């Protein structure tokens, strides 16, 4: 889902600026008994994927905490690739890692998961 937000700065210039903020909310699966997966190991694996590694070398960082989502029949850990300008951080991409080591990136326009590796 997306939300519109306005700057809280006092000047009229900032009050007129609008920015779209896209927020991904993982689907809730209630009491589903999923096996626990190792998010730290998945994050380390994700950091070695070439497209992610390039972004990390440019100063972006990975954030975990989005929980899990079922993709192609597997329960995947979901991660954010974020940029940070010092005042705030922005989620640029969502990635998911499956137990079989498939890596997915979310298409920000459709919300669909696309296989990366």
Secondary structure, DSSP 8 states (H G I E B T S, - for coil): -EEEEE---SSHHHHH-EEEEE-------TT-------HHHHHHHHHTSHHHHHHHHTT-EEEEEEEEEEETTEEEEEEEEEEE-SS-EEEEEEEEE-TT--EEEE-TTT--EEE--
